[in-house]
Amino acid sequence: MSSAQRIIGVVGGPEPGGRTATAVAGILTGAEAEGADTALLELSQTPIAEVTAAFADADGVVFGSPVYRATYTASLKALLEATERGKWGEQTAPLQGKAAAVVLTGASGHHFLAVDDLRSVLAGFFAVQVLSPGLYLDHSGYADRSTLTPESAELAASHGRALADLTAAVRGSAALRELTPVV
């Protein structure tokens, strides 16, 4: 894998830090172990325009969000709505042909299927190659608000390593990079 690989993590939580940022950082740790250059951006602190600009320079993206009302946050939805797809007169498609991983967090295991909703939007609407399965961590995956349990840390790191591999595969395939959104 090339050391020039760039993977960013985007945290859709309403405040900085916390469990979702911890989970995204855990995935980025695994990607770093494979030689990726990483950065973590929190929507609570980073303007949407800055995040969409970062998409253009990234090879891969980790999307993280707490689950509220059985889905990812309104701030993450706002980011996706502000991200162009190269359709209907849009000039850019910064997520098209990229690799991504999804991690959602919640108080209990009851909302783990929300991962599939975000994965579907990324794959179909943005033509992103999304690592499967997504990752869902409830409170039992944390020692405290900013520390994953050893098992969860290894699981997150394995997703990061897999994302680095997927990113390298997508970078190496013109056919995967050229796929366009469904509609």
N, C-alpha and C positions, 0 to 999 in steps of 0.2 A: 504494500500500500504506500502511496506517495505521502510524504510528510506535509505536503501542501493541502491535503484534504482539510476542509473547513466545515465543522459541524456546530451549529448554534442550537441552544436550548431556549425555548420561549415559554415563559410561565404566565398563565392566564389567571392567576389568583388576584384577589382584590387588594392585597397588601403585600409588601415585600417580605421575603423569607418564608418560613413556614414549611409545612409538609410537602407541598407540591414542588417548591423550589429545591428541597432536599432530594426528592425523587428524581427530578430532572438532572440535578448535579450528579447523582449516582449513575445515571446513564452516560452523562458526559465523561465521567471518570473511566468507564469502560472504553469509550471511544478514544480517550487520550492514551490509554494503555496500548492501543493499536497505532499510535502515532498521529492521531488527528489533532488539529488545532481547534480549540473549542472556546465558546463564549456563552454566557448565560444572560438573557435579557428578560426582565420582568415587566409585563405590561403595566403594572402599577407605578412604574418609575420611568418607563421608556416610551416616548411618543410612537404612535402607530406608524407614522411615516418613516421613522428610523428603523423600525422592525422590518417593514416591507423592503426597505433599501438593503438591509442585512440579508434578506432572502436571496437577493440577486447575487451576492458574493459567496453564499453558502453552497456547499455540495450536499449537505444533509441538514435536517432540522428535527429536533425533538420538540413535540408539542405537549405541554403539560397543563393540566387544569384540575382544580377541585371540581367535584360533581355537586351541583345545586339543582334541585328539582329534576333529577334524573338525567341531566345533561351537563355539558361543559359550560363554562361561564359566559356571560354576556360580553365581557371584554375580549375573550377569544373569538366569539362570534363577530364582534365588531372588527377585529383584525382581519379575519377571513373575508368579511364583506368589503373591506378596503383594499384587499389584495387583488390586483388585476389578473386576468386569465388569458389575455391575448384574444379575446372575443369581442364582437360588436364594437369595433373601433378602438378597443383598448390597445395601447402600444407595447405593453410588457406582459410577461407571464413568468414572474420570478420563481414560482414554485414548480412549474412544469419541468419534468425531467429530473427532479430531485428525489432523493431518498428521505424517508421520514420514519420516526418512531413516535408512538403515542403513549403517554402515561397519564392516567387519571387517578385521583385520590378521593377518598371518602371516609365517612365515619364508620361505615360498616360495609360488608360485602354485597349489600343489596343492589347496588347500582353499577356493578361491573360491566353490564352490557352497554353502558354509555360509551365505552371504548369503541364499540363497533360503529356507532353513529359518526364519531369524528373520523375514524379510519375511512368510512365510506365517502364522506365529504371530500377528504383529501385525495382519495384515489379517483373518484368519478368526476368531481367538479374541478379539480386542479391538475389531474394527471400526475399525481405523485406516486412513487413506488413506496408503499407503506409496509414496514416490517410487521410480520404477523407471527404470533398474536401480539396484540397490544398488552400493555402492563397496567394493572389496577392494584393499588395498595390502599388497604384500609388502616385504621389506627393500630392494628396488631402488628403491622410491618415496621413500626417505629419504636425505638427505645425512648425517645422524647421528640419534641417538635422538630428538632434539627438533626436527628441521628437515626439512620435506618438500623434495624436489627441486622446482625451479621448475615442472616439468610436473605433478607430483602436487599442488602447492599450487594451481595453476590448476584442476585437475580437482576437488579438494575444494571450492574456492570456487564452481565452477559448480554443484556439488550444493547448496551453501548457497543460492545465488541461486534455483535451481529449487525448493528446499524453501520459500523465502519466497513464491514464486509459488503453489505448491501450498497452502500454509497460507492465503494470502489467498483462494484459490478455495474451500477448505473452509469458511472463516469466512463466506464470502458465500453459501453454499448450505445452506439448511435441510435439503434432501433428503440431502445427504452427511452432515451432522451427526446426522441421525436414524437412520441405518443402525445396526443392532444386530449383535452377534456372531452367527456362524453357529449355534452351539448355546448 
